[in-house]
């Protein structure tokens, strides 16, 4: 297999936004609340509010720690 073909096959293996819905993104944010750097992009992309995250099961202290990222 040539270099270009193997690159094209491996290009989208780590594409986490390929089939992400708003609900699945919210679940992943709540699950990965400890890793703030990993969830910042998802929060801003889907424009989650504090109410959305609290209803999904996030801890109040974790949501308030995000500060200006959420409405």
Secondary structure, 3 states (H helix, E strand, C coil): CCHHHHHHHHCCCCCCCCCCCHHHHHHHHHHCCCCHHHHHHHHHHHCCCHHHHHHCCCCHHHHHHCHHHCC
